[in-house]
Amino acid sequence: MIARFIVAFVTFALCHCLAIGQTFPTKPIRIIVPTIAGSAPDVRVRQIAPKWSDAVGQPVIVDNRPGANGTIATQLAAKAPPDGHVVFYGLINNAINDVLYPGVCCRLNVELTPVAHFTITPLVMVIHPSVPANTLRDYIRLATVKPGLLTYASAGPGSITQLLGEWIKLVSRANALDVPYKSVGAELPDLLGGQITTAYLNPVAVAAHIQAGKLRGLAVTGSARLSVLKDVPTLAEAGLPGIEALVWNGFFVPAGTPAPVIQSINRELLRTFNAVDVQEQVIATGSQIVGGRPDDFAVFIRGEIAKWSKVIRDTGIKPQ
């Protein structure tokens, strides 16, 4: 009798889960983005939202919720009903926040469940051409011999650019002063003007300037050279192996969202990622589409959190 009851219960549960997956979505899907409209993450989302909408027959709405270093958006997403109709577009910044502010809701892989890894983008270490350094080794030598001469721009305390800059200083023993800016990319005018000497920027922001001789590319922070900057070596090739910094993003849902719904969202997102125009746009910006299963994304995030936790601990960076 008990065995029959268990079998019946499991069968009912499986059928119920399958029914949920097959009927989803039943209303508009809202993607919460933790940055302003027109920002690079926002542009990425808005490219795939119409394709997702066409595929599922429901509106897919982009909801920009910037502020509090991404916390406003994460809290809103994590507190949403766990039915798949509210999706969060998470960034590397959110993972770093989880390390710096572990008591703040809401954490990737905990209150927010990974669904699909979208893109990864290495940064490019660039310097103003007035700096007498043609290679990373030249730069490190100069920063060591003349401490305080060189500066590097960051997007402020706890940003990936600050963590990367301090990591390079720690490993190379170079001396460069951190100059914080309010946002990523805000430093570009000062860099082009020579008011600061170094920055770590998105390939799409610097490729044309490097090709025009207005900036000099010293290294790419990923594991391979970029097709848009074939002459710029990786950090490992340039003499600093073991350092890698990727800007990444992906989609999450509130914890407790049924597995069939997660699988349905994952399946439809991967289809949008494979669209020719999406692939072409991503490659043109020096990025790479990752895709994969939710579990793959969860493993990647754990690795990122472990890496940046060590960097923060080793460099002594404190939350502000």
Buried (B, 14 or more C-beta within 10 A) or exposed (E): EEEEEEEEEEEEEEEEBEEBBEEBBEEEBBBBBBBEEEBBBBEBBBBBBEBBBEBBEBBBEBBBBBEEBBBBBBBBBBEBEBBBBBBBBBBBBBBBBBBBBEEBEBBBBEBBBBBBBBBBBBBBBBBBBEBEBEBBBBBBBBBEEEEEEBBBBBBBBBBBBBBBBBBBBBBBEBBBBBBBBEEBBEBBEBBBEEEBBBBBBBBBBBBEBBEEEBBBBBBBBBEEBBEBBEEBBBBBBBBBEEBBBBBBBBBBBBBEBBEBBBBBBBEBBBEBBEEEEBEEBBBEBBBBBBBBBBEBBBBBBBEBBEBBBEBBEEBEBEEE
